[in-house]
Amino acid sequence: MKSLALFFTLSFLTSSCIVQVPKYAKVEKVLELQPGMSQNEVSAILGIPPYDLKSRDSTEYTLIYKYRVADRRNFPFFVGQTNGIKWRGKYVDLFITYSMHGKVISINSCSECEEADKNEKKVDINWGAIITLLTISLPTILVAFRLSK
């Protein structure tokens, strides 16, 4: 009986810790890309496959890759131009257009696209439920165990 209560308690506390994010490259890798590269070279530099197909016609096709921008965090009272700690920023769509021969024609990004962050599920800790569990449910379970003995 104790192991069952422990299982439910642990599963309740860790159920919101699963995060779904796309595979992404770093900004430094994106800056290495050049027109004229092949699709295999682009994937090798970025370290990820294409995320999706944006468009395709008889002369060219555009693939979508994801990368993550660098950001910084700081205390509000100490904000300066370059201080703070490096932090991971938001996801950005990278549109790479290839010719039908598989060579890069253009490289564009869309940092304002709303769809870039659509698939990310943030860790959502429900503190109200945890406090309720610890102050009401847990003592009730302990009393029930004590009465069953």
N, C-alpha and C positions, 0 to 999 in steps of 0.2 A: 504494500500500500504506500509506503514511504517513497519507493522508487517511482511509482506512478505520479505522485504529487511533485516530486523533483523533476521528472520528465516534463510535465505540463508547465511548471514554473520556468524551466530553462528554455523550452520552446516558445513560451510567451515573451520572454525577455529578448530572445535573439531573432524573432520572426521579422523584425523590420530592419535587419542589418544586411540584407541582400541588396546589392546594387547592380544595375544593368547599365553599362556604358559601352560605346562603340570602341573598336580598336582605333588608335590614333597615332599620328606622328608628332614630332616636336618641331617647333618653328625653325630651329637650326637646320633640320633636314630639308624643310620646304625651301629654304634659301639656297640650297645646293642645286636645285632643279634648273635646267636650262632648255630653251627651245632646241628641237632637233634630237632629243633623247628618245629612246624607244620606251614602250610601255613596261617592258621587263626591267630596264634601267631605273625607271621611276619607282616601280614597286620595290626594287632592291634598295634604293636610297632611302625611301620612306620607311621601309621595313613592314609595310602593310599592303594587303591587296586593295583594289578599289572597293568603295563602300556601296556605290550604286551607279546606275547609268542615268545620266540626265537627258541626253538627246542623241539622236543618230540620224544621219541622212546619207545621201549617196556619196558625199565627199569627205565627211568628217564625223566624229563621234566625241562626246564629252562624258568623262567619267568623274565621279565624285569621290574624293578622299576626305578624311577628317584629320584635322590637327588641332592641337591645344595651345592656346596662347599663354605667354608668361604674364603673371600679374604680381603685385606685391601687397603685403599686409603691413599695417603699421598702427600704432596707437594714435588716436585723433590729436592729442596734444603735441606730438612730435613729428608731424608730417612735414617732410622736406621733399626736394626734387628727386633725390636718389636714395634716400634711406629706406629702411624697412626690410622685411625678409621676402625672398622670392617665393611665390605661391603659384599654384596651377590655376590658370584662368578658364574661360569658357571654351567650348568646342566650336570650331569654325569649319565651314565647308570649303574645300579646295576643289575648284573646277579645272580639270586639265583636258584640253581639246587636242585630239590626235587626228592626223590625216588618215586616210584609209590604208596607208602604208605603215601605220603604227608609230609615226614620229610626232613629237609634241609640237603643236602649232602655237598654243597660247596657254598661259597659266593665270588663273584668276581666283580670288577668294571672296567669300561673302561673310564678313564678320557680323552683319546685322540680320542674317537670316534667322527667322524664328524656329525653323525646323532643326537647326543645329543642336539645340538642347532638348528637343522633344522626347527623345528616348531615354534620357537620363532620369533615373529614379534616385532621389536623394535619400540618405538615411534619415528616417523620421522616427525619432524617439518620442513616444507618448509618455511624457513624465507623469501626467495625471493618472494614467492607468498603472504605472509602476508604483506610485505613491499609494494608490488605492490597494494594490496587491500587497504591499508591505504593511500597511496599517490596518487593513480590514480582513482581507482574504487570508493572508498568511497566519495571523493569530487564530482565525476561525478553523483553519485546517489543523493547526497544532492542537487546539482544544478537541477537535473531533478525533484526532489520533489518541489523545490522552484518555478520552472517554471510551474508546474502543478497546482499551487494554484491560 
